[in-house]
């Protein structure tokens, strides 16, 4: 193990872990990110004011946050995974430059090649190839890049769960998360809500109305349309180490011929999976898991190959940290700084 990896593990292991009560609240918000404290209290057996104070502490310390983002459906936009090799001694420079690009939604810092792994959202292939990828390649500190297109997203951070609640509680919060479907086109005015929801997925209609200079009733109607459209994914994110999963590992994999759908279904059923996507390029799957220890990397690989016979794991990369996750800038310990560089909105795609 390299000295860098040893420092990485030491830093991660020293992070303060979340309490069981914290984890139950966060699991609830992963299922129903906009649930009221009154409704949550009845399921968790706590007072609404207690839950509100607990959330305020977690949010203000950067240990947890709720955000909304475009789903990244390949039928409406382009998701690209970009591996970045940095110039010697200039990785930090590259991280700062790349994290400032709105289309670069996630920046993971690796312990080995590639130096950085990016998740990029763009409007179209033309925009990606003509503007976004050249901008990444020419950023300070970047030596070279290699990209793969996402053809289908099977699992993501929005579907990852902490497993802190029982089945009855999970079902109760899932019922509270239901929204009235909206099938019409989302009005352009309603798209103005997206940046506010990206910054704070629990922001109230009243607060958005004040910021946008609109009536609360108008914003409430617009919010209902946005929520019912299915345009956005809401997620309650957590600081990785304190949540008990300090190790992130990403695999480039190749599914056996004729077993692509079966592989996707199997990956989606694995609890630790944070990302499972079909891709173009030298592999046809990208998989990422959050794990408790480095030893679990081998355990995960064995589980993958046992669950999916014939799956070829082309390359594994342990991530040292995330510098940016779905628009939120992160500190080295994984907590959110409060700064958000959200993806551009795509109103014509709505």
LOTOR-71783 format. One record per residue (C-alpha): residue number from 0; chain; x, y, z. Coordinates in Angstrom, 3 decimals. Example, Ala and Ser with C-alpha at 12.3 -4.5 7.8 and 13.67 -1.06 7.14 Angstrom:
2
{resi=0; chain=A; u=12.300; v=-4.500; w=7.800};
{resi=1; chain=A; u=13.670; v=-1.060; w=7.140};
This chain:
350
{resi=0; chain=A; u=0.000; v=0.000; w=0.000};
{resi=1; chain=A; u=1.374; v=3.431; w=-0.970};
{resi=2; chain=A; u=2.020; v=6.211; w=1.524};
{resi=3; chain=A; u=-0.741; v=8.225; w=-0.158};
{resi=4; chain=A; u=-3.246; v=5.409; w=0.338};
{resi=5; chain=A; u=-2.199; v=5.044; w=3.988};
{resi=6; chain=A; u=-2.797; v=8.768; w=4.565};
{resi=7; chain=A; u=-6.132; v=8.428; w=2.781};
{resi=8; chain=A; u=-7.264; v=5.599; w=5.054};
{resi=9; chain=A; u=-6.053; v=7.402; w=8.176};
{resi=10; chain=A; u=-8.037; v=10.497; w=7.235};
{resi=11; chain=A; u=-11.167; v=8.532; w=6.432};
{resi=12; chain=A; u=-11.048; v=6.420; w=9.599};
{resi=13; chain=A; u=-10.723; v=9.509; w=11.779};
{resi=14; chain=A; u=-14.019; v=10.948; w=10.542};
{resi=15; chain=A; u=-16.778; v=11.225; w=13.144};
{resi=16; chain=A; u=-19.420; v=8.613; w=12.493};
{resi=17; chain=A; u=-23.097; v=9.489; w=12.404};
{resi=18; chain=A; u=-25.350; v=8.265; w=15.212};
{resi=19; chain=A; u=-28.070; v=5.669; w=14.682};
{resi=20; chain=A; u=-30.695; v=8.399; w=15.028};
{resi=21; chain=A; u=-28.870; v=10.435; w=12.370};
{resi=22; chain=A; u=-28.753; v=7.462; w=10.028};
{resi=23; chain=A; u=-32.478; v=6.749; w=10.458};
{resi=24; chain=A; u=-33.338; v=10.345; w=9.627};
{resi=25; chain=A; u=-31.043; v=10.353; w=6.601};
{resi=26; chain=A; u=-32.431; v=7.058; w=5.318};
{resi=27; chain=A; u=-35.910; v=8.571; w=5.612};
{resi=28; chain=A; u=-34.812; v=11.606; w=3.590};
{resi=29; chain=A; u=-33.221; v=9.374; w=0.972};
{resi=30; chain=A; u=-36.661; v=7.879; w=0.382};
{resi=31; chain=A; u=-38.767; v=11.032; w=0.844};
{resi=32; chain=A; u=-36.397; v=14.025; w=0.563};
{resi=33; chain=A; u=-39.151; v=16.645; w=0.968};
{resi=34; chain=A; u=-41.137; v=14.952; w=3.732};
{resi=35; chain=A; u=-42.411; v=17.266; w=6.475};
{resi=36; chain=A; u=-40.952; v=16.911; w=9.953};
{resi=37; chain=A; u=-44.466; v=16.300; w=11.274};
{resi=38; chain=A; u=-45.016; v=13.324; w=8.970};
{resi=39; chain=A; u=-41.488; v=11.984; w=9.541};
{resi=40; chain=A; u=-41.885; v=12.245; w=13.315};
{resi=41; chain=A; u=-44.896; v=9.937; w=13.299};
{resi=42; chain=A; u=-42.903; v=7.210; w=11.553};
{resi=43; chain=A; u=-39.606; v=7.650; w=13.403};
{resi=44; chain=A; u=-41.159; v=8.048; w=16.835};
{resi=45; chain=A; u=-39.561; v=11.434; w=17.452};
{resi=46; chain=A; u=-40.767; v=14.987; w=17.966};
{resi=47; chain=A; u=-40.868; v=17.170; w=14.816};
{resi=48; chain=A; u=-38.749; v=19.844; w=16.494};
{resi=49; chain=A; u=-36.129; v=17.227; w=17.390};
{resi=50; chain=A; u=-35.922; v=16.091; w=13.771};
{resi=51; chain=A; u=-35.687; v=19.681; w=12.564};
{resi=52; chain=A; u=-32.816; v=20.427; w=14.956};
{resi=53; chain=A; u=-31.024; v=17.211; w=14.017};
{resi=54; chain=A; u=-31.314; v=18.017; w=10.308};
{resi=55; chain=A; u=-30.116; v=21.572; w=10.887};
{resi=56; chain=A; u=-27.023; v=20.254; w=12.673};
{resi=57; chain=A; u=-26.271; v=17.704; w=9.944};
{resi=58; chain=A; u=-26.856; v=20.205; w=7.149};
{resi=59; chain=A; u=-24.950; v=23.108; w=8.717};
{resi=60; chain=A; u=-21.925; v=20.896; w=9.373};
{resi=61; chain=A; u=-21.955; v=19.630; w=5.778};
{resi=62; chain=A; u=-22.565; v=16.051; w=6.870};
{resi=63; chain=A; u=-25.745; v=15.784; w=4.792};
{resi=64; chain=A; u=-27.630; v=17.761; w=2.189};
{resi=65; chain=A; u=-30.620; v=17.385; w=-0.116};
{resi=66; chain=A; u=-30.342; v=18.317; w=-3.760};
{resi=67; chain=A; u=-32.287; v=17.878; w=-6.993};
{resi=68; chain=A; u=-30.704; v=17.350; w=-10.368};
{resi=69; chain=A; u=-31.653; v=16.437; w=-13.908};
{resi=70; chain=A; u=-32.007; v=12.677; w=-14.177};
{resi=71; chain=A; u=-29.358; v=12.271; w=-16.846};
{resi=72; chain=A; u=-31.632; v=10.099; w=-18.988};
{resi=73; chain=A; u=-29.653; v=9.310; w=-22.176};
{resi=74; chain=A; u=-32.843; v=9.831; w=-24.192};
{resi=75; chain=A; u=-32.959; v=13.528; w=-23.233};
{resi=76; chain=A; u=-29.344; v=14.482; w=-22.536};
{resi=77; chain=A; u=-25.827; v=13.133; w=-22.632};
{resi=78; chain=A; u=-23.991; v=11.688; w=-19.643};
{resi=79; chain=A; u=-20.273; v=11.153; w=-20.146};
{resi=80; chain=A; u=-17.667; v=9.523; w=-17.925};
{resi=81; chain=A; u=-14.281; v=11.163; w=-18.397};
{resi=82; chain=A; u=-10.963; v=9.848; w=-17.070};
{resi=83; chain=A; u=-8.329; v=12.535; w=-16.613};
{resi=84; chain=A; u=-4.558; v=12.189; w=-16.383};
{resi=85; chain=A; u=-2.943; v=15.229; w=-14.801};
{resi=86; chain=A; u=0.396; v=16.900; w=-15.369};
{resi=87; chain=A; u=2.927; v=15.865; w=-12.710};
{resi=88; chain=A; u=2.411; v=17.884; w=-9.535};
{resi=89; chain=A; u=-0.647; v=19.726; w=-10.879};
{resi=90; chain=A; u=-3.553; v=17.525; w=-9.826};
{resi=91; chain=A; u=-4.898; v=20.061; w=-7.324};
{resi=92; chain=A; u=-4.819; v=22.720; w=-10.031};
{resi=93; chain=A; u=-6.776; v=20.454; w=-12.363};
{resi=94; chain=A; u=-9.322; v=19.612; w=-9.654};
{resi=95; chain=A; u=-10.024; v=23.296; w=-8.975};
{resi=96; chain=A; u=-10.371; v=24.132; w=-12.663};
{resi=97; chain=A; u=-12.563; v=21.161; w=-13.550};
{resi=98; chain=A; u=-14.839; v=21.499; w=-10.526};
{resi=99; chain=A; u=-15.676; v=25.046; w=-11.647};
{resi=100; chain=A; u=-17.126; v=23.774; w=-14.952};
{resi=101; chain=A; u=-20.947; v=23.462; w=-14.548};
{resi=102; chain=A; u=-21.244; v=20.472; w=-16.873};
{resi=103; chain=A; u=-18.688; v=18.575; w=-14.774};
{resi=104; chain=A; u=-21.060; v=17.391; w=-12.077};
{resi=105; chain=A; u=-18.805; v=15.034; w=-10.146};
{resi=106; chain=A; u=-15.038; v=14.991; w=-9.625};
{resi=107; chain=A; u=-13.519; v=11.924; w=-7.940};
{resi=108; chain=A; u=-9.839; v=11.908; w=-7.015};
{resi=109; chain=A; u=-8.241; v=8.486; w=-7.444};
{resi=110; chain=A; u=-5.363; v=6.752; w=-5.661};
{resi=111; chain=A; u=-3.975; v=5.555; w=-8.996};
{resi=112; chain=A; u=-4.453; v=5.992; w=-12.738};
{resi=113; chain=A; u=-6.576; v=7.761; w=-13.837};
{resi=114; chain=A; u=-5.848; v=10.717; w=-11.596};
{resi=115; chain=A; u=-9.435; v=11.983; w=-11.774};
{resi=116; chain=A; u=-12.790; v=10.492; w=-12.763};
{resi=117; chain=A; u=-15.449; v=12.934; w=-13.931};
{resi=118; chain=A; u=-19.178; v=12.620; w=-14.528};
{resi=119; chain=A; u=-20.331; v=15.123; w=-17.135};
{resi=120; chain=A; u=-23.837; v=16.165; w=-18.223};
{resi=121; chain=A; u=-24.359; v=17.994; w=-21.515};
{resi=122; chain=A; u=-27.259; v=18.842; w=-23.776};
{resi=123; chain=A; u=-26.108; v=16.921; w=-26.838};
{resi=124; chain=A; u=-23.271; v=15.012; w=-28.449};
{resi=125; chain=A; u=-22.376; v=18.076; w=-30.501};
{resi=126; chain=A; u=-22.159; v=20.307; w=-27.432};
{resi=127; chain=A; u=-20.082; v=17.667; w=-25.683};
{resi=128; chain=A; u=-17.565; v=17.121; w=-28.471};
{resi=129; chain=A; u=-17.317; v=20.730; w=-29.632};
{resi=130; chain=A; u=-17.310; v=22.593; w=-26.332};
{resi=131; chain=A; u=-17.336; v=20.597; w=-23.094};
{resi=132; chain=A; u=-14.679; v=17.948; w=-23.751};
{resi=133; chain=A; u=-12.259; v=20.442; w=-25.363};
{resi=134; chain=A; u=-12.780; v=22.700; w=-22.343};
{resi=135; chain=A; u=-11.905; v=19.838; w=-20.013};
{resi=136; chain=A; u=-8.867; v=18.823; w=-22.066};
{resi=137; chain=A; u=-7.519; v=22.388; w=-22.110};
{resi=138; chain=A; u=-8.039; v=23.034; w=-18.395};
{resi=139; chain=A; u=-4.947; v=23.909; w=-16.333};
{resi=140; chain=A; u=-3.136; v=20.831; w=-15.076};
{resi=141; chain=A; u=-4.828; v=18.375; w=-17.465};
{resi=142; chain=A; u=-2.476; v=16.185; w=-19.479};
{resi=143; chain=A; u=-4.937; v=13.916; w=-21.305};
{resi=144; chain=A; u=-8.525; v=12.672; w=-21.167};
{resi=145; chain=A; u=-10.457; v=9.594; w=-22.232};
{resi=146; chain=A; u=-14.252; v=9.513; w=-22.350};
{resi=147; chain=A; u=-17.058; v=6.978; w=-22.495};
{resi=148; chain=A; u=-20.716; v=7.753; w=-23.170};
{resi=149; chain=A; u=-23.478; v=6.483; w=-20.911};
{resi=150; chain=A; u=-26.089; v=4.628; w=-22.944};
{resi=151; chain=A; u=-28.247; v=3.677; w=-19.960};
{resi=152; chain=A; u=-28.177; v=4.498; w=-16.254};
{resi=153; chain=A; u=-29.208; v=1.476; w=-14.160};
{resi=154; chain=A; u=-28.432; v=2.725; w=-10.643};
{resi=155; chain=A; u=-27.150; v=5.962; w=-9.155};
{resi=156; chain=A; u=-26.626; v=7.814; w=-5.924};
{resi=157; chain=A; u=-30.310; v=8.746; w=-5.875};
{resi=158; chain=A; u=-31.216; v=5.076; w=-5.388};
{resi=159; chain=A; u=-28.501; v=4.201; w=-2.837};
{resi=160; chain=A; u=-29.782; v=3.644; w=0.726};
{resi=161; chain=A; u=-28.284; v=3.543; w=4.212};
{resi=162; chain=A; u=-30.379; v=0.569; w=5.412};
{resi=163; chain=A; u=-31.157; v=2.144; w=8.797};
{resi=164; chain=A; u=-34.971; v=1.693; w=8.733};
{resi=165; chain=A; u=-37.159; v=-1.385; w=8.948};
{resi=166; chain=A; u=-39.494; v=-2.519; w=6.174};
{resi=167; chain=A; u=-42.590; v=-0.872; w=7.623};
{resi=168; chain=A; u=-40.821; v=2.476; w=7.957};
{resi=169; chain=A; u=-39.432; v=2.213; w=4.441};
{resi=170; chain=A; u=-42.914; v=1.536; w=3.044};
{resi=171; chain=A; u=-44.392; v=4.436; w=5.019};
{resi=172; chain=A; u=-41.828; v=6.916; w=3.705};
{resi=173; chain=A; u=-42.195; v=5.559; w=0.171};
{resi=174; chain=A; u=-45.919; v=6.316; w=0.369};
{resi=175; chain=A; u=-45.187; v=9.870; w=1.539};
{resi=176; chain=A; u=-42.790; v=10.331; w=-1.387};
{resi=177; chain=A; u=-45.517; v=9.777; w=-3.977};
{resi=178; chain=A; u=-46.414; v=12.818; w=-6.078};
{resi=179; chain=A; u=-49.252; v=13.528; w=-8.483};
{resi=180; chain=A; u=-47.959; v=12.805; w=-12.011};
{resi=181; chain=A; u=-47.829; v=15.715; w=-14.438};
{resi=182; chain=A; u=-47.776; v=14.724; w=-18.103};
{resi=183; chain=A; u=-47.846; v=18.079; w=-19.874};
{resi=184; chain=A; u=-44.828; v=20.183; w=-20.878};
{resi=185; chain=A; u=-43.156; v=21.918; w=-17.936};
{resi=186; chain=A; u=-43.619; v=25.704; w=-18.382};
{resi=187; chain=A; u=-40.447; v=27.725; w=-18.864};
{resi=188; chain=A; u=-41.248; v=29.734; w=-15.736};
{resi=189; chain=A; u=-41.284; v=26.539; w=-13.681};
{resi=190; chain=A; u=-37.770; v=25.727; w=-14.865};
{resi=191; chain=A; u=-36.575; v=28.723; w=-12.838};
{resi=192; chain=A; u=-37.117; v=26.563; w=-9.771};
{resi=193; chain=A; u=-34.425; v=24.078; w=-10.793};
{resi=194; chain=A; u=-31.364; v=26.051; w=-9.591};
{resi=195; chain=A; u=-33.061; v=26.673; w=-6.236};
{resi=196; chain=A; u=-33.894; v=22.991; w=-5.827};
{resi=197; chain=A; u=-30.349; v=22.046; w=-6.820};
{resi=198; chain=A; u=-28.990; v=24.227; w=-4.031};
{resi=199; chain=A; u=-31.542; v=22.993; w=-1.480};
{resi=200; chain=A; u=-33.868; v=20.145; w=-2.384};
{resi=201; chain=A; u=-36.021; v=20.873; w=0.690};
{resi=202; chain=A; u=-36.538; v=24.562; w=-0.078};
{resi=203; chain=A; u=-40.159; v=25.562; w=0.506};
{resi=204; chain=A; u=-42.480; v=27.100; w=-2.063};
{resi=205; chain=A; u=-42.710; v=30.196; w=0.156};
{resi=206; chain=A; u=-38.924; v=30.655; w=0.173};
{resi=207; chain=A; u=-38.712; v=30.159; w=-3.589};
{resi=208; chain=A; u=-41.515; v=32.656; w=-4.080};
{resi=209; chain=A; u=-39.603; v=35.291; w=-2.099};
{resi=210; chain=A; u=-36.394; v=34.674; w=-4.038};
{resi=211; chain=A; u=-38.123; v=34.707; w=-7.431};
{resi=212; chain=A; u=-40.503; v=37.569; w=-6.632};
{resi=213; chain=A; u=-43.595; v=35.472; w=-7.321};
{resi=214; chain=A; u=-46.672; v=34.656; w=-5.302};
{resi=215; chain=A; u=-46.491; v=31.526; w=-3.116};
{resi=216; chain=A; u=-49.573; v=30.119; w=-4.840};
{resi=217; chain=A; u=-47.945; v=30.467; w=-8.267};
{resi=218; chain=A; u=-44.723; v=28.794; w=-7.130};
{resi=219; chain=A; u=-46.683; v=26.032; w=-5.411};
{resi=220; chain=A; u=-48.409; v=25.203; w=-8.720};
{resi=221; chain=A; u=-45.120; v=25.370; w=-10.620};
{resi=222; chain=A; u=-43.405; v=23.165; w=-8.047};
{resi=223; chain=A; u=-46.168; v=20.554; w=-8.339};
{resi=224; chain=A; u=-45.604; v=20.413; w=-12.098};
{resi=225; chain=A; u=-41.827; v=20.072; w=-11.730};
{resi=226; chain=A; u=-42.156; v=17.350; w=-9.094};
{resi=227; chain=A; u=-44.815; v=15.462; w=-11.051};
{resi=228; chain=A; u=-42.954; v=15.654; w=-14.356};
{resi=229; chain=A; u=-40.255; v=13.207; w=-13.291};
{resi=230; chain=A; u=-37.690; v=15.586; w=-14.748};
{resi=231; chain=A; u=-35.616; v=15.664; w=-11.552};
{resi=232; chain=A; u=-34.005; v=13.175; w=-9.236};
{resi=233; chain=A; u=-34.001; v=14.200; w=-5.583};
{resi=234; chain=A; u=-31.397; v=12.776; w=-3.272};
{resi=235; chain=A; u=-30.264; v=13.127; w=0.293};
{resi=236; chain=A; u=-26.484; v=12.957; w=0.163};
{resi=237; chain=A; u=-24.195; v=12.140; w=3.082};
{resi=238; chain=A; u=-20.530; v=12.616; w=3.853};
{resi=239; chain=A; u=-19.076; v=9.278; w=2.864};
{resi=240; chain=A; u=-16.722; v=8.552; w=5.770};
{resi=241; chain=A; u=-19.033; v=9.535; w=8.648};
{resi=242; chain=A; u=-21.795; v=7.448; w=7.077};
{resi=243; chain=A; u=-19.584; v=4.395; w=7.568};
{resi=244; chain=A; u=-18.487; v=3.860; w=3.951};
{resi=245; chain=A; u=-15.094; v=5.569; w=3.637};
{resi=246; chain=A; u=-13.910; v=3.569; w=0.611};
{resi=247; chain=A; u=-15.200; v=4.090; w=-2.921};
{resi=248; chain=A; u=-14.118; v=1.766; w=-5.719};
{resi=249; chain=A; u=-14.909; v=2.009; w=-9.398};
{resi=250; chain=A; u=-14.689; v=-0.813; w=-11.897};
{resi=251; chain=A; u=-14.632; v=-0.774; w=-15.679};
{resi=252; chain=A; u=-16.311; v=-4.022; w=-16.660};
{resi=253; chain=A; u=-17.400; v=-5.988; w=-19.695};
{resi=254; chain=A; u=-20.555; v=-8.068; w=-19.571};
{resi=255; chain=A; u=-20.710; v=-11.438; w=-21.314};
{resi=256; chain=A; u=-22.146; v=-11.395; w=-24.817};
{resi=257; chain=A; u=-25.918; v=-11.625; w=-24.793};
{resi=258; chain=A; u=-26.185; v=-11.019; w=-21.035};
{resi=259; chain=A; u=-26.278; v=-7.224; w=-20.902};
{resi=260; chain=A; u=-29.813; v=-6.904; w=-19.502};
{resi=261; chain=A; u=-29.188; v=-9.676; w=-16.988};
{resi=262; chain=A; u=-25.995; v=-7.960; w=-15.846};
{resi=263; chain=A; u=-27.759; v=-4.624; w=-15.430};
{resi=264; chain=A; u=-30.500; v=-6.214; w=-13.320};
{resi=265; chain=A; u=-27.961; v=-8.006; w=-11.133};
{resi=266; chain=A; u=-25.953; v=-4.830; w=-10.548};
{resi=267; chain=A; u=-29.049; v=-2.839; w=-9.641};
{resi=268; chain=A; u=-29.833; v=-5.405; w=-6.957};
{resi=269; chain=A; u=-26.518; v=-5.031; w=-5.116};
{resi=270; chain=A; u=-26.910; v=-2.834; w=-2.028};
{resi=271; chain=A; u=-23.495; v=-1.139; w=-2.073};
{resi=272; chain=A; u=-23.734; v=-0.044; w=-5.714};
{resi=273; chain=A; u=-23.664; v=3.750; w=-6.087};
{resi=274; chain=A; u=-23.371; v=3.703; w=-9.875};
{resi=275; chain=A; u=-24.158; v=1.137; w=-12.548};
{resi=276; chain=A; u=-24.221; v=2.364; w=-16.122};
{resi=277; chain=A; u=-23.952; v=0.914; w=-19.596};
{resi=278; chain=A; u=-21.274; v=2.652; w=-21.636};
{resi=279; chain=A; u=-19.567; v=2.839; w=-24.972};
{resi=280; chain=A; u=-15.824; v=2.405; w=-25.295};
{resi=281; chain=A; u=-13.293; v=-0.136; w=-24.094};
{resi=282; chain=A; u=-15.746; v=-1.547; w=-21.533};
{resi=283; chain=A; u=-19.530; v=-1.695; w=-21.561};
{resi=284; chain=A; u=-20.219; v=-1.087; w=-17.853};
{resi=285; chain=A; u=-19.044; v=1.302; w=-15.177};
{resi=286; chain=A; u=-19.698; v=0.222; w=-11.599};
{resi=287; chain=A; u=-18.999; v=2.111; w=-8.393};
{resi=288; chain=A; u=-19.533; v=0.929; w=-4.828};
{resi=289; chain=A; u=-19.185; v=2.502; w=-1.409};
{resi=290; chain=A; u=-17.460; v=0.082; w=0.949};
{resi=291; chain=A; u=-16.454; v=-0.042; w=4.604};
{resi=292; chain=A; u=-12.805; v=-1.111; w=4.174};
{resi=293; chain=A; u=-10.217; v=-1.603; w=1.444};
{resi=294; chain=A; u=-10.446; v=-5.349; w=2.159};
{resi=295; chain=A; u=-14.051; v=-5.158; w=0.960};
{resi=296; chain=A; u=-12.814; v=-4.332; w=-2.564};
{resi=297; chain=A; u=-11.769; v=-7.945; w=-3.083};
{resi=298; chain=A; u=-14.961; v=-9.179; w=-1.429};
{resi=299; chain=A; u=-17.000; v=-6.996; w=-3.789};
{resi=300; chain=A; u=-15.125; v=-8.275; w=-6.824};
{resi=301; chain=A; u=-15.752; v=-11.866; w=-5.812};
{resi=302; chain=A; u=-19.432; v=-11.077; w=-5.248};
{resi=303; chain=A; u=-19.713; v=-9.448; w=-8.672};
{resi=304; chain=A; u=-18.178; v=-12.407; w=-10.455};
{resi=305; chain=A; u=-20.225; v=-14.897; w=-8.462};
{resi=306; chain=A; u=-23.457; v=-13.018; w=-9.119};
{resi=307; chain=A; u=-22.633; v=-12.396; w=-12.792};
{resi=308; chain=A; u=-20.657; v=-15.348; w=-14.215};
{resi=309; chain=A; u=-18.463; v=-14.277; w=-17.097};
{resi=310; chain=A; u=-18.291; v=-10.618; w=-16.029};
{resi=311; chain=A; u=-14.825; v=-9.310; w=-16.892};
{resi=312; chain=A; u=-13.471; v=-6.676; w=-14.509};
{resi=313; chain=A; u=-11.082; v=-4.764; w=-16.724};
{resi=314; chain=A; u=-9.803; v=-2.249; w=-14.189};
{resi=315; chain=A; u=-10.497; v=-1.260; w=-10.590};
{resi=316; chain=A; u=-9.697; v=2.136; w=-9.116};
{resi=317; chain=A; u=-9.999; v=3.131; w=-5.475};
{resi=318; chain=A; u=-11.056; v=6.746; w=-5.035};
{resi=319; chain=A; u=-9.208; v=8.832; w=-2.472};
{resi=320; chain=A; u=-11.976; v=11.413; w=-2.150};
{resi=321; chain=A; u=-14.661; v=13.341; w=-4.002};
{resi=322; chain=A; u=-13.943; v=16.990; w=-4.670};
{resi=323; chain=A; u=-17.393; v=17.603; w=-6.149};
{resi=324; chain=A; u=-20.510; v=15.435; w=-6.062};
{resi=325; chain=A; u=-23.529; v=16.270; w=-8.201};
{resi=326; chain=A; u=-22.661; v=19.968; w=-8.129};
{resi=327; chain=A; u=-21.753; v=20.260; w=-4.433};
{resi=328; chain=A; u=-18.186; v=21.175; w=-3.576};
{resi=329; chain=A; u=-16.721; v=18.929; w=-0.886};
{resi=330; chain=A; u=-13.975; v=19.262; w=1.703};
{resi=331; chain=A; u=-11.238; v=16.582; w=1.945};
{resi=332; chain=A; u=-13.241; v=14.863; w=4.717};
{resi=333; chain=A; u=-16.264; v=14.522; w=2.414};
{resi=334; chain=A; u=-18.427; v=17.194; w=4.029};
{resi=335; chain=A; u=-20.118; v=19.808; w=1.844};
{resi=336; chain=A; u=-18.692; v=23.323; w=1.833};
{resi=337; chain=A; u=-22.021; v=24.931; w=0.951};
{resi=338; chain=A; u=-20.784; v=26.019; w=-2.484};
{resi=339; chain=A; u=-22.807; v=24.602; w=-5.375};
{resi=340; chain=A; u=-21.834; v=24.606; w=-9.054};
{resi=341; chain=A; u=-25.055; v=23.199; w=-10.474};
{resi=342; chain=A; u=-25.448; v=21.783; w=-13.961};
{resi=343; chain=A; u=-26.981; v=24.098; w=-16.558};
{resi=344; chain=A; u=-30.735; v=23.707; w=-16.939};
{resi=345; chain=A; u=-32.108; v=22.235; w=-20.134};
{resi=346; chain=A; u=-35.568; v=23.784; w=-20.507};
{resi=347; chain=A; u=-36.004; v=22.788; w=-24.135};
{resi=348; chain=A; u=-35.449; v=19.171; w=-23.108};
{resi=349; chain=A; u=-38.220; v=19.283; w=-20.484};
